[in-house]
């Protein structure tokens, strides 16, 4: 692999329950301002009942993007053999998106109750972040 370019980082919302994965971005206010919805486990998505285009990437268990689609229009069905998870983002938040072959890493930054007590205050845990390393 060649020299890495600057890594991109996105805030994430994880949808791991069946209901959350079926709903996807529909009516989800939490995925605002470019946040990425992570559907796991998942290997297919639909855009039925969506009112706007979305970006979709299928990711294998090794963290490599297997397929990436930009500006997927409503009323579409996409799938990818071998995908372990799917990443979605509303297209209106920018054209910058993952490409096939990119490697991603999910990192969760949480504050435990014990840590918060030591600091004298309880802080809200940060959402996980998705990091892309470009080739």
ABEGO torsion letter per residue (X at the ends): XBBBBBBBBBBBBBBABAAAAAAEABGBAABBGGBBBBBOBBABBBABGBABBBBBBBBBAAGBBABBBBGBBBGBBBBBBGBABBBBBBAAAEABBBBBGBBBBBBBBBBBAAAAAAAGBBBBBBBBBBBBBBX
